[in-house]
Amino acid sequence: MPLHIIKQSPFDSPSLAQCKLTLSAGDAILFIENGIYCLNHTDSELQKLAENYSLYILSPDAETRGISNFPDYVTAIDYEEFVKLTIEFSASISW
Amino acid sequence: MSNSIAIINRSAPYGSSHATESLDLAMIAGTFGQDISVYFFGDAVFQLIEQQKPQTKGVKNLSKVIKSLIFFDVENIYVCQKSMQERSIQLSELCVDATLLSNDDLKASINKHSRIMVF
């Protein structure tokens, strides 16, 4: 049950699309750095993803980029919670 | 064609140094009275979002830098309409009043310049 970390913008990298191909039950996805922009990409289909996987977003990176008002199915976390997540999950995969 | 410069931005604000390098060039060119236009498309439209708050020290707040371009006589700021729609960004969220251009207008406007640079 890995934690998938998306750190690239979906507009110039297939990270999220490729990550979706490897998702299995119980996984979680965390958006950091330019991965934050997945929230602005209509094809991300985050709502659908949220039905099976827990979605997180790193709030310092979002604030830096002026991205706010996240949908309720995405949980904003800070660095401390980020560390807890990496411990909670069996592995962290960076995309 | 007069000596004019088109700077095309297509990089996200904080992912790399492209954004700051491009704005530095725009300011320098403006200071030397060059005829200069700055274009934003692709992920570069994220550079224009008003509410940016960089967390780490030493990282320039790009929306503030872009707002200061006017003091360097850089007034021609254009943004790609399609890129804005793809990223569901509204004109009201931008830090400057940039001119919205369709793809064809963008091409026409860019090609009026004698020097074109992409960041």
Backbone of each chain as ProteinMPNN parsed JSONL, in Angstrom:
{"seq_chain_A": "MPLHIIKQSPFDSPSLAQCKLTLSAGDAILFIENGIYCLNHTDSELQKLAENYSLYILSPDAETRGISNFPDYVTAIDYEEFVKLTIEFSASISW", "coords_chain_A": {"N_chain_A": [[0.842, -1.216, 0.0], [1.403, 1.595, -1.126], [2.372, 5.125, -0.849], [1.664, 7.479, -3.184], [3.493, 10.016, -4.67], [2.925, 12.94, -6.323], [4.736, 15.108, -8.253], [4.91, 16.709, -10.453], [3.707, 18.991, -12.956], [0.519, 18.347, -14.377], [0.159, 19.3, -16.876], [2.437, 19.322, -18.297], [3.511, 16.883, -17.967], [3.157, 13.337, -17.84], [2.822, 12.279, -15.291], [0.677, 11.954, -13.335], [-1.198, 10.539, -14.824], [0.195, 8.202, -15.435], [0.709, 7.252, -12.912], [-1.849, 6.573, -12.108], [-2.206, 4.196, -13.41], [-0.988, 2.361, -11.857], [-2.248, 2.165, -9.474], [-3.531, 0.636, -6.514], [-5.897, -0.967, -4.287], [-6.291, 0.846, -1.236], [-4.144, 2.492, -1.552], [-2.612, 5.8, -1.422], [-2.632, 9.231, -2.563], [-0.447, 11.926, -2.881], [-0.138, 15.341, -3.508], [2.485, 17.411, -4.419], [4.796, 20.224, -4.786], [4.942, 21.092, -8.228], [2.948, 19.352, -8.715], [0.722, 20.156, -7.527], [-0.794, 21.471, -9.368], [-2.45, 19.638, -10.459], [-4.92, 19.933, -9.451], [-6.032, 21.847, -10.966], [-6.522, 20.715, -13.359], [-8.7, 19.457, -15.631], [-8.77, 16.812, -16.599], [-7.757, 15.356, -14.526], [-9.612, 14.169, -12.925], [-10.147, 14.051, -10.154], [-12.179, 13.763, -8.336], [-13.339, 11.323, -8.92], [-11.191, 9.657, -8.422], [-10.977, 10.047, -5.708], [-12.903, 8.5, -4.697], [-11.912, 5.963, -4.333], [-9.371, 6.252, -3.339], [-7.303, 7.893, -0.858], [-6.778, 11.349, -0.985], [-4.23, 13.788, -0.843], [-2.868, 17.066, -0.221], [-0.031, 19.187, -0.27], [0.048, 21.835, 1.786], [1.883, 24.113, 2.124], [3.173, 24.177, -0.41], [1.013, 24.614, -2.032], [0.11, 27.091, -1.187], [2.313, 28.658, -1.876], [1.997, 28.724, -4.597], [-0.34, 30.029, -4.89], [-2.62, 28.591, -5.014], [-5.722, 27.849, -3.853], [-8.742, 27.179, -1.975], [-9.491, 24.224, -1.949], [-11.168, 21.258, -3.169], [-13.538, 19.333, -1.183], [-12.843, 16.695, -1.117], [-10.142, 16.49, -1.039], [-7.41, 16.436, 1.093], [-5.758, 18.905, 2.923], [-2.401, 19.06, 3.962], [0.37, 19.543, 6.294], [4.01, 19.764, 6.549], [4.692, 18.111, 8.717], [2.584, 16.27, 8.898], [2.984, 15.137, 6.473], [5.32, 13.691, 6.873], [4.361, 11.847, 8.694], [2.614, 10.45, 7.071], [4.392, 9.212, 5.307], [5.451, 7.356, 6.969], [3.285, 5.853, 7.709], [2.512, 4.54, 5.395], [3.452, 1.717, 3.303], [5.382, 2.223, 1.41], [6.949, 4.975, -0.386], [6.273, 6.427, -3.413], [7.684, 8.352, -5.877], [6.471, 10.453, -8.406]], "CA_chain_A": [[0.0, 0.0, 0.0], [2.308, 2.751, -1.186], [1.918, 6.521, -0.959], [2.15, 7.992, -4.47], [3.748, 11.463, -4.56], [2.94, 13.557, -7.659], [5.44, 16.391, -8.083], [5.033, 17.395, -11.748], [2.454, 19.535, -13.456], [-0.117, 17.441, -15.326], [0.078, 19.927, -18.195], [3.605, 19.027, -19.136], [4.086, 15.568, -17.67], [2.104, 12.311, -17.658], [3.003, 11.634, -13.986], [-0.557, 11.495, -12.682], [-1.823, 9.526, -15.682], [0.936, 6.933, -15.289], [0.507, 6.79, -11.526], [-3.177, 5.949, -12.022], [-2.155, 2.83, -13.941], [-0.395, 1.428, -10.882], [-2.957, 2.284, -8.189], [-4.291, -0.534, -6.034], [-6.739, -0.611, -3.128], [-5.586, 1.255, -0.021], [-3.062, 3.463, -1.825], [-2.974, 7.216, -1.259], [-1.9, 10.105, -3.49], [-0.117, 13.233, -2.292], [0.318, 16.295, -4.529], [3.433, 18.403, -3.899], [5.469, 21.027, -5.823], [4.044, 21.435, -9.336], [1.845, 18.391, -8.756], [-0.442, 20.891, -7.028], [-1.608, 21.939, -10.488], [-3.436, 18.617, -10.848], [-6.246, 20.398, -9.047], [-6.577, 22.731, -12.006], [-6.58, 20.009, -14.637], [-9.995, 18.759, -15.675], [-8.655, 15.36, -16.827], [-7.253, 14.642, -13.348], [-10.762, 13.415, -12.382], [-9.795, 13.779, -8.753], [-13.366, 13.34, -7.578], [-13.497, 9.879, -9.133], [-10.074, 9.018, -7.713], [-11.195, 10.149, -4.266], [-13.85, 7.459, -4.246], [-11.199, 4.743, -3.928], [-8.054, 6.509, -2.74], [-7.313, 9.161, -0.123], [-5.99, 12.36, -1.708], [-3.658, 14.807, 0.043], [-2.142, 18.127, -0.924], [0.892, 19.814, 0.681], [-0.446, 23.218, 1.78], [2.882, 25.151, 1.815], [3.407, 24.258, -1.862], [-0.177, 25.189, -2.661], [0.108, 28.53, -0.86], [3.342, 29.3, -2.708], [1.511, 28.885, -5.979], [-1.593, 30.771, -4.905], [-3.753, 27.691, -5.27], [-6.431, 27.654, -2.571], [-10.082, 26.566, -2.014], [-9.459, 22.838, -2.47], [-12.433, 20.531, -2.998], [-13.538, 18.681, 0.129], [-12.314, 15.323, -1.172], [-8.674, 16.526, -0.974], [-7.048, 16.886, 2.45], [-4.525, 19.707, 2.949], [-1.552, 18.657, 5.093], [1.635, 20.278, 6.375], [5.162, 18.852, 6.433], [4.671, 17.094, 9.793], [1.657, 15.195, 8.51], [3.635, 14.491, 5.329], [6.24, 12.69, 7.424], [3.545, 10.757, 9.285], [2.084, 9.645, 5.963], [5.432, 8.339, 4.739], [5.66, 6.241, 7.909], [2.075, 5.042, 7.751], [2.386, 3.691, 4.204], [4.557, 0.76, 3.168], [6.456, 2.796, 0.585], [6.578, 6.235, -1.049], [6.696, 6.394, -4.816], [7.622, 9.715, -6.429], [6.244, 10.472, -9.852]], "C_chain_A": [[0.869, 1.256, 0.0], [1.589, 4.096, -1.188], [2.509, 7.041, -2.27], [2.3, 9.51, -4.364], [3.868, 12.039, -5.962], [3.612, 14.921, -7.528], [5.59, 17.155, -9.389], [3.675, 17.905, -12.199], [1.843, 18.578, -14.479], [-0.162, 18.016, -16.734], [1.34, 19.657, -18.998], [4.259, 17.711, -18.725], [2.966, 14.57, -17.412], [2.155, 11.657, -16.278], [1.716, 11.075, -13.427], [-1.191, 10.369, -13.5], [-1.13, 8.177, -15.491], [0.743, 6.366, -13.89], [-0.822, 6.048, -11.428], [-3.119, 4.493, -12.465], [-1.666, 1.84, -12.887], [-1.18, 1.414, -9.568], [-3.638, 0.977, -7.803], [-4.962, -0.124, -4.73], [-5.863, -0.197, -1.952], [-4.463, 2.241, -0.275], [-3.565, 4.872, -1.518], [-2.13, 8.025, -2.231], [-1.681, 11.442, -2.807], [0.433, 14.13, -3.392], [1.25, 17.305, -3.878], [4.038, 19.162, -5.084], [4.512, 21.321, -6.981], [2.912, 20.428, -9.514], [0.55, 19.031, -8.263], [-1.377, 21.251, -8.18], [-2.578, 20.883, -10.983], [-4.836, 19.082, -10.478], [-6.874, 21.279, -10.112], [-6.789, 22.015, -13.33], [-7.858, 19.173, -14.686], [-9.82, 17.255, -15.858], [-8.189, 14.623, -15.579], [-8.349, 13.75, -12.788], [-10.516, 13.039, -10.93], [-10.994, 13.269, -7.96], [-13.528, 11.825, -7.692], [-12.418, 9.124, -8.349], [-10.359, 8.956, -6.215], [-12.146, 9.077, -3.757], [-13.095, 6.234, -3.746], [-9.917, 5.023, -3.176], [-8.108, 7.811, -1.954], [-6.331, 10.106, -0.814], [-5.514, 13.427, -0.732], [-2.965, 15.866, -0.806], [-1.284, 18.84, 0.109], [0.606, 21.317, 0.698], [0.661, 24.264, 1.581], [3.115, 25.305, 0.313], [2.206, 24.887, -2.561], [-0.211, 26.698, -2.419], [1.118, 29.28, -1.712], [2.782, 29.643, -4.077], [0.171, 29.606, -6.045], [-2.787, 29.903, -5.234], [-4.453, 27.479, -3.927], [-7.803, 27.064, -2.875], [-10.065, 25.19, -2.683], [-10.824, 22.21, -2.313], [-12.373, 19.707, -1.71], [-12.955, 17.263, 0.07], [-10.781, 15.297, -1.22], [-8.303, 17.097, 0.388], [-5.736, 17.662, 2.402], [-3.708, 19.292, 4.168], [-0.308, 19.53, 5.124], [2.782, 19.266, 6.384], [5.139, 17.756, 7.494], [3.785, 15.914, 9.412], [2.227, 14.421, 7.326], [4.55, 13.367, 5.847], [5.439, 11.515, 7.991], [3.034, 9.842, 8.182], [3.155, 8.677, 5.457], [5.698, 7.159, 5.674], [4.481, 5.278, 7.86], [2.013, 4.068, 6.563], [3.639, 2.845, 4.009], [5.705, 1.357, 2.365], [5.99, 4.134, 0.042], [7.131, 6.183, -2.458], [6.576, 7.804, -5.359], [7.436, 9.652, -7.932], [6.641, 11.819, -10.435]], "O_chain_A": [[1.038, 1.896, 1.037], [0.398, 4.198, -1.48], [3.728, 7.041, -2.442], [1.35, 10.208, -4.011], [4.782, 11.69, -6.709], [3.135, 15.787, -6.794], [6.319, 18.145, -9.44], [2.636, 17.332, -11.872], [2.547, 18.056, -15.343], [-0.486, 17.304, -17.685], [1.332, 19.747, -20.225], [5.407, 17.442, -19.079], [1.94, 14.922, -16.829], [1.587, 10.58, -16.1], [1.635, 9.896, -13.083], [-1.661, 9.374, -12.947], [-1.787, 7.14, -15.398], [0.629, 5.154, -13.708], [-0.92, 5.024, -10.753], [-3.874, 3.654, -11.972], [-1.897, 0.636, -13.0], [-0.795, 0.706, -8.637], [-4.239, 0.3, -8.637], [-4.648, 0.913, -4.146], [-4.824, -0.806, -1.696], [-3.883, 2.776, 0.67], [-4.765, 5.107, -1.375], [-1.066, 7.588, -2.669], [-2.602, 12.019, -2.229], [1.348, 13.745, -4.12], [0.878, 17.974, -2.914], [3.823, 18.795, -6.24], [3.384, 21.754, -6.746], [2.029, 20.615, -10.351], [-0.55, 18.545, -8.527], [-2.593, 21.328, -8.004], [-3.432, 21.167, -11.822], [-5.819, 18.684, -11.103], [-8.093, 21.441, -10.159], [-7.189, 22.635, -14.316], [-8.054, 18.281, -13.861], [-10.623, 16.481, -15.337], [-8.214, 13.392, -15.553], [-8.06, 12.689, -12.235], [-10.654, 11.883, -10.53], [-10.856, 12.46, -7.043], [-13.812, 11.137, -6.712], [-12.684, 8.106, -7.709], [-10.04, 7.977, -5.541], [-12.197, 8.78, -2.563], [-13.565, 5.538, -2.845], [-9.413, 4.159, -2.458], [-8.849, 8.728, -2.31], [-5.218, 9.725, -1.175], [-6.282, 13.912, 0.098], [-2.539, 15.614, -1.933], [-1.73, 19.079, 1.231], [0.895, 22.005, -0.281], [0.398, 25.257, 0.903], [3.24, 26.424, -0.186], [2.356, 25.601, -3.553], [-0.519, 27.479, -3.32], [0.848, 30.374, -2.208], [3.056, 30.705, -4.636], [-0.394, 29.776, -7.126], [-3.829, 30.391, -5.671], [-3.845, 26.988, -2.976], [-7.996, 26.496, -3.95], [-10.545, 25.01, -3.802], [-11.573, 22.586, -1.412], [-11.289, 19.417, -1.205], [-12.61, 16.696, 1.107], [-10.179, 14.241, -1.415], [-8.83, 18.134, 0.79], [-4.726, 17.16, 1.909], [-4.242, 19.183, 5.272], [0.039, 20.175, 4.134], [2.559, 18.063, 6.245], [5.514, 16.615, 7.223], [4.152, 14.749, 9.568], [1.996, 13.221, 7.181], [4.548, 12.252, 5.325], [5.789, 10.352, 7.795], [3.018, 8.62, 8.33], [2.888, 7.5, 5.211], [6.119, 6.091, 5.229], [4.645, 4.061, 7.956], [1.537, 2.94, 6.69], [4.726, 3.191, 4.472], [6.868, 1.036, 2.608], [4.791, 4.413, 0.004], [8.316, 5.924, -2.665], [5.498, 8.397, -5.315], [8.127, 8.918, -8.638], [6.522, 12.029, -11.642]]}, "seq_chain_B": "MSNSIAIINRSAPYGSSHATESLDLAMIAGTFGQDISVYFFGDAVFQLIEQQKPQTKGVKNLSKVIKSLIFFDVENIYVCQKSMQERSIQLSELCVDATLLSNDDLKASINKHSRIMVF", "coords_chain_B": {"N_chain_B": [[11.456, 45.832, -39.772], [11.218, 47.063, -36.568], [13.621, 47.112, -33.861], [12.562, 44.831, -31.862], [11.478, 42.952, -29.013], [10.2, 39.765, -28.195], [9.187, 38.057, -25.422], [8.576, 34.836, -24.528], [6.851, 33.086, -22.159], [6.623, 29.868, -20.792], [6.862, 28.287, -18.638], [6.194, 26.853, -15.39], [5.772, 28.814, -12.354], [7.363, 28.157, -9.981], [8.76, 25.89, -10.43], [11.162, 25.872, -11.721], [14.062, 27.824, -12.726], [13.416, 29.271, -14.872], [11.298, 31.115, -14.97], [12.014, 33.324, -13.311], [14.353, 34.134, -14.569], [13.443, 34.963, -17.048], [11.825, 37.147, -16.392], [13.689, 38.846, -15.292], [15.148, 39.467, -17.592], [13.193, 40.815, -19.016], [12.86, 43.076, -17.443], [15.38, 44.261, -17.633], [15.516, 44.766, -20.393], [13.407, 46.53, -20.602], [14.348, 48.649, -19.071], [16.332, 49.597, -20.73], [14.853, 50.793, -22.607], [13.853, 49.22, -24.656], [11.615, 47.991, -27.199], [9.304, 45.962, -26.015], [7.511, 42.885, -25.537], [5.661, 40.712, -23.431], [4.758, 37.362, -23.183], [2.457, 34.966, -21.917], [1.964, 31.589, -21.718], [0.719, 28.162, -21.594], [1.92, 26.458, -18.69], [2.911, 28.767, -17.675], [0.954, 30.624, -17.22], [0.286, 30.295, -14.641], [2.093, 31.798, -13.318], [0.978, 34.249, -13.142], [-0.895, 34.361, -11.222], [-2.543, 36.011, -8.58], [-2.44, 35.461, -5.76], [0.028, 34.42, -4.798], [2.302, 33.022, -2.365], [5.296, 32.632, -1.564], [7.053, 30.246, 0.403], [9.644, 29.669, 1.216], [12.641, 31.391, 2.199], [14.256, 33.934, 0.221], [13.143, 33.155, -2.12], [11.691, 34.658, -4.805], [8.635, 36.443, -4.894], [6.689, 35.879, -7.492], [4.395, 37.098, -8.495], [4.546, 39.653, -7.52], [6.87, 40.576, -8.736], [6.037, 40.58, -11.38], [4.065, 42.463, -11.287], [5.622, 44.655, -10.964], [6.71, 45.138, -13.396], [5.678, 47.166, -14.912], [6.921, 49.445, -14.006], [9.242, 49.328, -15.277], [8.743, 50.126, -17.751], [7.548, 48.061, -19.138], [4.875, 47.252, -20.757], [3.336, 45.76, -22.445], [1.652, 43.057, -21.947], [0.694, 39.811, -22.482], [-1.689, 37.122, -22.433], [-2.404, 33.669, -22.899], [-5.483, 32.627, -23.981], [-6.525, 30.033, -24.265], [-4.829, 28.483, -22.682], [-5.486, 29.477, -20.222], [-8.133, 28.691, -19.941], [-7.872, 25.889, -19.973], [-6.688, 25.497, -17.541], [-8.507, 26.304, -15.773], [-8.509, 29.048, -14.873], [-9.456, 32.297, -13.905], [-9.731, 35.566, -15.416], [-9.914, 37.461, -13.488], [-8.372, 36.519, -11.431], [-5.815, 37.22, -11.888], [-2.626, 38.95, -11.453], [-2.004, 41.174, -12.837], [-3.43, 43.463, -15.322], [-3.663, 41.745, -17.954], [-3.607, 41.291, -21.525], [-5.946, 39.279, -23.09], [-5.438, 36.685, -25.382], [-6.426, 34.962, -28.341], [-5.413, 31.872, -29.972], [-4.706, 32.455, -32.67], [-4.431, 35.249, -32.668], [-2.365, 35.413, -30.901], [-0.226, 34.257, -32.296], [-0.018, 36.05, -34.427], [0.633, 38.384, -33.061], [3.064, 37.75, -31.795], [4.74, 37.306, -33.96], [5.29, 39.793, -34.887], [7.568, 40.707, -33.833], [11.132, 41.3, -33.828], [12.983, 39.824, -32.463], [12.698, 36.764, -30.786], [12.199, 35.072, -27.79], [12.195, 32.139, -25.747], [11.15, 30.997, -22.592]], "CA_chain_B": [[10.875, 45.591, -38.457], [12.072, 47.732, -35.56], [14.292, 46.167, -32.968], [11.609, 44.576, -30.77], [11.721, 41.639, -28.388], [9.051, 39.038, -27.628], [9.598, 37.039, -24.449], [7.47, 33.88, -24.366], [6.98, 32.265, -20.955], [5.782, 28.669, -20.818], [7.224, 27.45, -17.485], [5.496, 27.113, -14.128], [6.546, 29.801, -11.608], [8.365, 27.79, -8.976], [9.354, 24.586, -10.696], [12.526, 26.013, -12.261], [14.503, 29.231, -12.674], [13.051, 29.927, -16.136], [10.387, 32.246, -14.782], [12.72, 34.51, -12.795], [15.32, 34.588, -15.601], [12.697, 35.651, -18.102], [11.361, 38.446, -15.886], [14.889, 39.69, -15.178], [15.463, 39.96, -18.935], [12.167, 41.792, -19.388], [13.128, 44.323, -16.708], [16.581, 44.875, -18.206], [15.169, 45.291, -21.721], [12.551, 47.692, -20.385], [15.19, 49.75, -18.576], [17.088, 50.171, -21.853], [13.93, 51.399, -23.556], [13.557, 48.346, -25.796], [10.189, 47.716, -27.453], [9.254, 44.575, -25.541], [6.206, 42.309, -25.162], [5.838, 39.474, -22.658], [3.629, 36.461, -23.411], [2.357, 33.865, -20.956], [1.044, 30.507, -22.056], [1.038, 26.908, -20.916], [1.935, 26.568, -17.224], [3.373, 30.102, -17.262], [-0.171, 31.439, -16.755], [0.261, 30.191, -13.168], [2.952, 32.86, -12.781], [0.218, 35.494, -13.045], [-1.921, 34.268, -10.175], [-2.311, 37.066, -7.587], [-2.309, 35.087, -4.339], [1.2, 33.586, -4.494], [2.983, 33.347, -1.09], [6.425, 31.697, -1.437], [7.293, 29.949, 1.813], [11.073, 29.654, 1.598], [13.302, 32.703, 2.061], [15.091, 34.053, -0.964], [12.376, 32.85, -3.339], [10.954, 35.885, -5.139], [7.204, 36.289, -5.162], [6.641, 36.251, -8.905], [3.298, 38.011, -8.833], [5.036, 41.007, -7.202], [7.825, 40.958, -9.782], [5.284, 40.863, -12.611], [3.361, 43.743, -11.071], [6.586, 45.772, -11.027], [7.197, 45.301, -14.78], [5.176, 48.452, -15.434], [7.879, 50.498, -13.642], [10.385, 49.191, -16.202], [8.151, 50.405, -19.061], [7.096, 46.853, -19.847], [3.416, 47.372, -20.615], [2.612, 44.798, -23.305], [1.624, 41.738, -21.324], [-0.369, 39.041, -23.115], [-1.862, 35.772, -21.869], [-3.1, 32.788, -23.846], [-6.85, 32.324, -23.525], [-6.727, 28.574, -24.198], [-4.107, 27.954, -21.516], [-6.224, 29.873, -19.012], [-9.333, 27.836, -19.837], [-7.43, 24.519, -19.638], [-6.294, 25.461, -16.126], [-9.652, 26.941, -15.091], [-8.118, 30.286, -14.194], [-10.244, 33.445, -14.396], [-8.955, 36.792, -15.619], [-9.951, 38.222, -12.226], [-7.389, 35.984, -10.472], [-4.45, 37.581, -12.299], [-2.044, 40.045, -10.676], [-1.917, 42.369, -13.694], [-4.473, 43.326, -16.35], [-3.012, 41.285, -19.184], [-4.524, 41.182, -22.661], [-6.243, 37.869, -23.394], [-5.331, 36.496, -26.835], [-6.702, 33.622, -28.88], [-4.19, 31.322, -30.574], [-4.321, 33.161, -33.902], [-3.946, 36.599, -32.31], [-1.071, 35.221, -30.24], [0.776, 34.041, -33.361], [0.155, 37.31, -35.179], [1.305, 39.372, -32.212], [4.456, 37.34, -31.562], [5.556, 37.397, -35.173], [5.6, 41.195, -35.221], [8.817, 41.081, -33.153], [12.322, 40.857, -34.574], [13.679, 38.789, -31.667], [11.727, 35.997, -29.988], [12.908, 34.169, -26.855], [11.244, 31.292, -24.991], [11.678, 30.566, -21.28]], "C_chain_B": [[11.791, 46.229, -37.407], [12.649, 46.668, -34.631], [13.365, 45.881, -31.794], [11.778, 43.145, -30.279], [10.407, 41.055, -27.901], [9.604, 37.994, -26.674], [8.405, 36.121, -24.215], [7.751, 33.037, -23.126], [6.077, 31.058, -21.067], [6.065, 27.785, -19.608], [6.412, 27.839, -16.262], [6.372, 28.027, -13.271], [7.654, 29.219, -10.754], [9.047, 26.463, -9.276], [10.807, 24.699, -11.14], [12.887, 27.489, -12.194], [14.077, 29.987, -13.929], [12.25, 31.201, -15.893], [11.154, 33.479, -14.332], [13.692, 35.045, -13.834], [14.606, 35.424, -16.655], [12.281, 37.048, -17.639], [12.538, 39.394, -15.693], [15.213, 40.301, -16.536], [14.46, 41.045, -19.337], [12.46, 43.13, -18.716], [14.327, 45.039, -17.309], [16.247, 45.529, -19.542], [14.319, 46.552, -21.561], [13.377, 48.893, -19.959], [15.928, 50.42, -19.726], [16.151, 50.641, -22.963], [13.647, 50.545, -24.777], [12.042, 48.217, -25.944], [9.977, 46.238, -27.116], [7.834, 44.156, -25.197], [6.48, 41.005, -24.436], [4.575, 38.639, -22.811], [3.65, 35.352, -22.359], [1.436, 32.813, -21.53], [1.528, 29.206, -21.468], [1.011, 27.125, -19.403], [2.392, 27.947, -16.762], [2.205, 30.972, -16.796], [-0.28, 31.372, -15.228], [1.146, 31.266, -12.538], [2.132, 34.112, -12.459], [-0.797, 35.48, -11.913], [-1.552, 35.215, -9.034], [-1.82, 36.512, -6.257], [-1.03, 34.346, -3.985], [1.845, 34.005, -3.173], [4.145, 32.37, -0.929], [6.804, 31.509, 0.024], [8.781, 30.068, 2.163], [11.682, 31.026, 1.34], [14.096, 32.73, 0.766], [14.356, 33.694, -2.242], [11.502, 34.063, -3.633], [9.488, 35.564, -5.367], [6.956, 36.789, -6.583], [5.511, 37.213, -9.216], [3.737, 39.443, -8.527], [5.999, 41.483, -8.284], [7.061, 41.36, -11.04], [4.553, 42.195, -12.476], [4.326, 44.911, -11.196], [7.079, 46.006, -12.451], [6.814, 46.669, -15.339], [6.186, 49.571, -15.128], [9.118, 50.437, -14.525], [9.905, 49.428, -17.629], [7.819, 49.151, -19.851], [5.578, 46.82, -19.685], [2.667, 46.313, -21.395], [2.693, 43.405, -22.682], [0.425, 40.981, -21.872], [-0.474, 37.66, -22.475], [-2.745, 34.962, -22.801], [-4.437, 32.336, -23.25], [-7.03, 30.814, -23.32], [-6.046, 28.003, -22.953], [-4.855, 28.292, -20.235], [-7.418, 28.942, -18.81], [-8.942, 26.428, -19.383], [-7.14, 24.402, -18.14], [-7.355, 26.075, -15.228], [-9.216, 28.122, -14.232], [-8.943, 31.428, -14.786], [-9.337, 34.664, -14.521], [-8.859, 37.564, -14.3], [-8.896, 37.725, -11.24], [-5.979, 36.481, -10.751], [-3.964, 38.824, -11.552], [-1.865, 41.302, -11.511], [-3.066, 42.285, -14.697], [-3.771, 43.032, -17.685], [-4.063, 41.185, -20.279], [-4.685, 39.706, -23.01], [-6.201, 37.682, -24.915], [-5.724, 35.08, -27.216], [-5.425, 33.144, -29.563], [-3.738, 32.108, -31.791], [-3.762, 34.545, -33.574], [-2.566, 36.497, -31.683], [0.031, 35.106, -31.297], [1.058, 35.356, -34.07], [0.972, 38.295, -34.346], [2.78, 39.019, -32.035], [5.308, 37.603, -32.789], [5.84, 38.825, -35.607], [6.983, 41.568, -34.686], [10.04, 40.537, -33.897], [13.08, 39.8, -33.78], [12.664, 38.109, -30.768], [12.499, 35.04, -29.092], [11.888, 33.405, -26.028], [11.899, 30.89, -23.681], [10.746, 29.506, -20.7]], "O_chain_B": [[12.992, 45.961, -37.373], [12.228, 45.511, -34.62], [13.38, 46.626, -30.814], [12.167, 42.252, -31.032], [9.6, 41.745, -27.277], [10.4, 37.143, -27.072], [7.352, 36.565, -23.759], [8.773, 32.354, -23.054], [4.899, 31.19, -21.399], [5.573, 26.658, -19.541], [5.996, 28.988, -16.109], [7.592, 28.027, -13.433], [8.777, 29.72, -10.785], [9.826, 25.967, -8.463], [11.592, 23.766, -10.971], [12.124, 28.303, -11.675], [14.331, 31.184, -14.056], [12.489, 32.231, -16.523], [10.977, 34.56, -14.894], [13.848, 36.257, -13.977], [15.107, 36.459, -17.093], [12.373, 38.013, -18.397], [12.41, 40.6, -15.903], [15.514, 41.491, -16.637], [14.832, 42.062, -19.922], [12.328, 44.187, -19.333], [14.314, 46.258, -17.479], [16.626, 46.67, -19.806], [14.493, 47.523, -22.297], [13.148, 50.012, -20.416], [16.133, 51.634, -19.724], [16.571, 50.861, -24.099], [13.247, 51.063, -25.82], [11.291, 48.318, -24.974], [10.425, 45.362, -27.856], [7.053, 44.934, -24.649], [7.412, 40.277, -24.778], [3.465, 39.127, -22.601], [4.71, 34.866, -21.965], [0.268, 33.087, -21.805], [2.621, 29.142, -20.904], [0.185, 27.881, -18.893], [2.274, 28.269, -15.579], [2.41, 31.943, -16.067], [-0.854, 32.26, -14.596], [0.976, 31.607, -11.367], [2.523, 34.928, -11.625], [-1.482, 36.476, -11.674], [-0.41, 35.233, -8.574], [-0.872, 37.048, -5.683], [-0.994, 33.686, -2.947], [1.933, 35.197, -2.879], [4.003, 31.37, -0.226], [6.872, 32.47, 0.791], [9.138, 30.507, 3.257], [11.303, 31.73, 0.404], [14.55, 31.696, 0.274], [14.88, 33.903, -3.336], [10.671, 34.451, -2.811], [9.147, 34.541, -5.96], [7.01, 37.992, -6.839], [5.643, 38.057, -10.102], [3.323, 40.365, -9.23], [5.956, 42.641, -8.701], [7.392, 42.354, -11.687], [4.44, 42.954, -13.439], [3.913, 46.031, -11.499], [7.796, 46.976, -12.697], [7.544, 47.251, -16.141], [6.299, 50.53, -15.891], [9.938, 51.355, -14.533], [10.546, 49.007, -18.592], [7.808, 49.168, -21.082], [5.056, 46.423, -18.643], [1.522, 45.988, -21.08], [3.669, 42.678, -22.867], [-0.714, 41.432, -21.752], [0.526, 37.096, -22.029], [-3.689, 35.471, -23.405], [-4.496, 31.749, -22.17], [-7.612, 30.377, -22.327], [-6.606, 27.154, -22.258], [-4.866, 27.511, -19.283], [-7.691, 28.47, -17.707], [-9.596, 25.844, -18.519], [-7.323, 23.34, -17.545], [-7.108, 26.331, -14.05], [-9.508, 28.191, -13.038], [-9.111, 31.522, -16.002], [-8.323, 34.781, -13.834], [-7.861, 38.23, -14.028], [-8.557, 38.443, -10.3], [-5.055, 36.218, -9.982], [-4.76, 39.639, -11.083], [-1.604, 42.376, -10.971], [-3.624, 41.21, -14.921], [-3.357, 43.93, -18.417], [-5.251, 41.017, -20.004], [-3.707, 38.983, -23.2], [-6.848, 38.426, -25.651], [-5.402, 34.121, -26.514], [-4.472, 33.908, -29.719], [-2.553, 32.402, -31.947], [-2.746, 34.961, -34.131], [-1.707, 37.355, -31.887], [1.07, 35.76, -31.209], [2.211, 35.729, -34.286], [1.881, 38.954, -34.853], [3.644, 39.892, -32.116], [6.446, 38.06, -32.685], [6.552, 39.046, -36.586], [7.519, 42.619, -35.037], [9.994, 39.469, -34.507], [13.757, 38.96, -34.372], [11.877, 38.761, -30.082], [13.35, 34.286, -29.565], [10.848, 33.946, -25.651], [13.063, 30.489, -23.658], [10.992, 29.001, -19.604]]}, "name": "protein", "num_of_chains": 2, "seq": "MPLHIIKQSPFDSPSLAQCKLTLSAGDAILFIENGIYCLNHTDSELQKLAENYSLYILSPDAETRGISNFPDYVTAIDYEEFVKLTIEFSASISWMSNSIAIINRSAPYGSSHATESLDLAMIAGTFGQDISVYFFGDAVFQLIEQQKPQTKGVKNLSKVIKSLIFFDVENIYVCQKSMQERSIQLSELCVDATLLSNDDLKASINKHSRIMVF"}
